[in-house]
Amino acid sequence: MHDIKKTVRSYILENFLMGDGGEQLTDDRSFLDHHIIDSTGFIELVTFLESTYRIRIADEEMLPENLDSLENVARFVASKTRAA
């Protein structure tokens, strides 16, 4: 899961925080509550996760408990890749 967090952290820093603001991107910090990613950004994040990890994220899986923090994303992606 550490590698997933590292990869997603890099993606968010480069694409949403423009390389700045890494201190606000802690493992459990909510992307939405802290204005790190907006609703359009979530679609971009889902596309990134699907292409990077070769998984399919169904509409009903696009929930905060799956995608609203580095910790949630890592746990969710790990469970999807184990199931594949």
C-alpha positions, 0 to 999 in steps of 0.5 A: 500500500505504501507504493500506491500512496507514493504514486497517488501522492506524486500524481496529486502534487503534480496535477492538483497542487502544482508541486507545492503543498505537500505538507497539506497532503497527509495520508488521512486528509480529506481531498474535498474538505481541504480543497485539494481536489474538486469534483472534476479532479475526482474524475481525473483521479479515477481515470488515473487510477484505472489506467495506472492500476488496470482496474475498473471503478464502478460509479457506485464505488466512487465514494469518499470512503474509497477515494477521499484521502491517500489512505482510502485510495491506497486501501481501495486500490489494493483491494481492487488489485487483489480481487483482479 
